[in-house]
Amino acid sequence: EKDEPGEEVRVTYRELLELTCRLGNTLKRQGVKRGDRVTICVPPCPLAVASMLACARIGAVHAVVFAGFSAESLADRIRD
């Protein structure tokens, strides 16, 4: 569901799997591998879920941070 009532995005399991695999392949092409750390900073949406699943699929450790933090706060959280 989005912030506004009545607005929602529906995704099938197949669509989620396809998006997850595409993101996983993109991460691997960017050099992310098993054991690497990835920070995900996107609003709550199907892309965020697929990003977390893609990291898990390739064995990368991931952390999710809220996109509304200031640059300094975000940098602190990423370092942590």
DANOR-V600339 format. One record per backbone hydrogen bond with DSSP energy under -0.5 kcal/mol. NH is the residue of the N-H (numbers start at 1). CO is the residue of the C=O. If there is no record, write none. Layout:
# DANOR-V600339
nh co
NH CO
NH CO
This chain:
# DANOR-V600339
nh co
2 7
7 4
8 6
16 12
17 13
18 14
19 15
20 16
21 17
22 18
23 19
24 20
25 21
26 22
27 23
28 24
29 25
30 26
31 28
32 27
35 59
36 33
38 61
40 38
40 63
41 39
48 45
49 45
50 46
51 47
52 48
53 49
54 50
55 51
56 52
57 53
58 54
59 55
60 55
61 36
63 38
65 40
65 63
69 66
74 70
75 71
76 72
77 73
78 74
79 75
80 76
